[in-house]
Structure formats: structure tokens, C-alpha cells
Amino acid sequence: MESKDPKFHDKKKRIDELRAKRPRKGKVVSFDEKGTIAVKHYGGKMYAEKAPKVEAKQNVRGVFEMLCAYDIHTIHTHEVMCEFYNHKSHVEVADILTNI
């Protein structure tokens, strides 16, 4: 697939430059977010003789937001910062980015 953005190639070139060489006195940060996650039981595969039964209809016991970021030039140390928040706004995004 190819992007339909007319500035795609210019943007990709700039990203490749930032990946190749860290800016002096700067960081290149990769940031992602996971939407609202419900706190409840989830089914799946496990190493147990008998898997617990997960009810189809459950009461949600809460929700949270997950934000993750890392400096791409230190990823070889596998230091990915993930934070969980009760809600997500510019304040929470700024919080995780200032802690990198």
C-alpha cells in the first residue's frame, strides 16, 4: 500500500533522517496509545489442566487508558515506558513524554 498524502515522501525522508541520526540536544520519541481498556476477565489459552469459565456477560470493574513511548535511539536497552491513567488528555500525554 502507498499513502495518498502528497507530502508522504518528504515526511518519510525526514523520519528516516531522524532515525539515522539523533538530533543534537534532542530525542526522537515513538509514541502510541491503547484505547480504553475494560477491567474484566478475559478468556484465552493458558497452561492449566482446567481453564476457568469466563462469563459472556460481565460487569466491567473499571476502565483505564494506556500510553507508551520510547526514545528510538535507546531501544536496544528495551526501555519502553508505559503508564496507565484513569482518563486521557493532553496533560497525561505531556506527563509521559516529559518522563522519557
Backbone torsions as a table, in degrees:
resi	resn	phi	psi	omega
1	MET	NA	153.0	-179.9
2	GLU	-130.9	140.6	180.0
3	SER	-69.9	147.0	176.9
4	LYS	-92.7	1.5	178.0
5	ASP	-67.4	123.8	-178.7
6	PRO	-64.9	-20.2	179.4
7	LYS	-100.5	13.6	-175.4
8	PHE	-54.8	-50.3	-175.0
9	HIS	-66.3	-36.7	176.3
10	ASP	-65.4	-42.4	179.2
11	LYS	-65.6	-43.2	179.9
12	LYS	-63.8	-40.0	178.2
13	LYS	-60.9	-43.1	179.6
14	ARG	-65.5	-41.3	177.9
15	ILE	-62.6	-43.4	178.9
16	ASP	-62.6	-38.0	177.1
17	GLU	-63.9	-43.0	179.6
18	LEU	-66.3	-36.0	177.5
19	ARG	-67.0	-39.2	-175.8
20	ALA	-71.9	-36.9	-175.6
21	LYS	-140.3	122.8	179.1
22	ARG	-68.6	134.0	177.5
23	PRO	-64.6	144.2	177.9
24	ARG	-64.6	132.6	-177.8
25	LYS	58.2	36.2	179.4
26	GLY	-148.9	173.1	177.0
27	LYS	-131.7	151.0	172.7
28	VAL	-110.8	115.1	-172.0
29	VAL	-111.0	133.6	170.4
30	SER	-100.2	130.8	-173.8
31	PHE	-130.8	140.1	175.8
32	ASP	-148.5	162.1	-180.0
33	GLU	-136.6	148.9	174.3
34	LYS	-111.4	128.1	-177.7
35	GLY	-58.9	-174.7	-176.7
36	THR	-55.5	127.0	179.7
37	ILE	-110.4	126.2	178.9
38	ALA	-84.5	137.6	177.5
39	VAL	-89.6	106.4	179.2
40	LYS	-162.9	176.9	178.4
41	HIS	-78.8	135.2	175.8
42	TYR	-119.0	142.4	176.8
43	GLY	-83.7	178.4	178.4
44	GLY	152.3	-178.2	179.9
45	LYS	-80.0	146.1	177.7
46	MET	-155.4	164.4	178.2
47	TYR	-94.8	80.0	177.1
48	ALA	-147.3	150.8	179.6
49	GLU	-67.8	-35.9	-179.5
50	LYS	-130.5	118.7	-179.8
51	ALA	-76.7	137.6	178.1
52	PRO	-67.5	148.6	-179.7
53	LYS	-79.6	131.6	178.2
54	VAL	-110.1	117.3	-179.6
55	GLU	-64.6	142.5	179.2
56	ALA	-66.5	-41.2	178.9
57	LYS	-107.6	122.2	-178.7
58	GLN	-132.3	155.9	170.3
59	ASN	-82.3	130.0	177.0
60	VAL	-75.0	131.3	-175.3
61	ARG	-96.6	9.5	179.1
62	GLY	145.2	170.2	177.6
63	VAL	-137.2	156.2	174.3
64	PHE	-150.2	164.7	177.9
65	GLU	-112.1	143.6	179.2
66	MET	-121.2	127.5	176.7
67	LEU	-119.6	137.4	179.9
68	CYS	-132.6	145.1	177.8
69	ALA	-154.7	155.0	172.8
70	TYR	-155.8	153.3	174.4
71	ASP	-80.7	118.7	-172.7
72	ILE	-66.4	-18.1	179.6
73	HIS	-86.4	-4.7	175.0
74	THR	-120.4	17.2	-177.3
75	ILE	-66.0	-22.6	178.1
76	HIS	-61.4	-19.6	176.4
77	THR	-87.3	-3.0	178.2
78	HIS	59.2	37.3	179.5
79	GLU	-97.9	87.1	176.5
80	VAL	-100.6	126.2	-179.4
81	MET	-93.5	122.5	175.6
82	CYS	-122.1	134.4	178.1
83	GLU	-129.8	146.4	178.2
84	PHE	-111.3	135.0	-178.0
85	TYR	-131.1	154.1	176.8
86	ASN	-71.9	-29.9	175.4
87	HIS	-147.4	170.7	-175.5
88	LYS	-127.3	126.5	174.4
89	SER	-148.5	-175.8	179.1
90	HIS	-61.2	-26.2	179.9
91	VAL	-66.7	-44.7	-179.8
92	GLU	-68.7	-38.2	178.4
93	VAL	-64.3	-45.0	178.0
94	ALA	-62.4	-36.8	179.9
95	ASP	-60.2	-49.2	-177.8
96	ILE	-69.9	-35.7	-178.6
97	LEU	-71.3	-30.2	178.3
98	THR	-76.8	-17.1	-179.2
99	ASN	-92.4	2.0	180.0
100	ILE	-82.2	NA	NA
